[in-house]
Amino acid sequence: MLGAEPEIIANYVDRGLVRIVFWPMLDHGNASLNAHAAADCVGRQSTDAFWVVHDRFFANQEELWQANRDYFVAAAVAAGVDQAAFEECFDNGTGHATVTELDSIRRGLGVFNRPTFDINGQLLVGSQPFSVFANFIEAALQ
């Protein structure tokens, strides 16, 4: 998706035709759970900040294996959200509960592979070029 994402945004999201929704996939133990929970807590304050930490975590996945609370707090603050609000969400388990529930829903729908894209009920599995996304999106817009 990251390769096709800029074109999808420019051609569909920016024109109000498509909305990108991120669903967590908890498949790497606590590292995955904590990273997704941190992103959720950031996203509660700012959608733009969510994508900043999402991209940071994706680009620096090796850091997440050793990441602790301070790492996630620093990432949240660097993304521009309120530190106290982030810490409250992360520490009280709100983000953890949300991403665990979303992961359970995803699994209940039979989505087990990464990446999987749901385009108006049509599942597209695997990394795809923009042209494949465009074909699915155009069909869904008809």
Long-range contacts (C-beta under 8 A, 24 or more apart in sequence): 1-115, 1-117, 1-127, 1-128, 2-58, 3-127, 3-129, 3-130, 4-128, 4-129, 4-130, 4-132, 4-133, 7-130, 7-133, 7-134, 8-130, 8-133, 8-137, 11-134, 12-137, 17-137, 17-141, 18-137, 22-50, 22-54, 23-102, 23-103, 23-105, 23-106, 23-111, 24-99, 24-102, 24-103, 24-106, 25-103, 25-106, 25-114, 26-99, 26-100, 26-103, 27-114, 28-64, 31-64, 31-65, 31-67, 32-64, 33-96, 33-99, 33-100, 34-64, 34-67, 34-72, 34-96, 35-64, 35-67, 35-72, 36-95, 36-99, 36-103, 37-90, 37-95, 37-96, 37-98, 37-99, 38-72, 38-75, 38-76, 38-86, 38-90, 38-95, 39-95, 40-89, 40-94, 40-95, 40-98, 40-99, 41-76, 41-86, 41-89, 41-90, 41-94, 41-95, 42-75, 42-76, 42-79, 42-81, 42-86, 44-85, 44-89, 44-94, 44-95, 45-81, 45-82, 45-85, 45-86, 46-79, 46-80, 46-81, 49-76, 49-79, 49-80, 49-81, 50-79, 52-78, 52-79, 52-80, 53-79
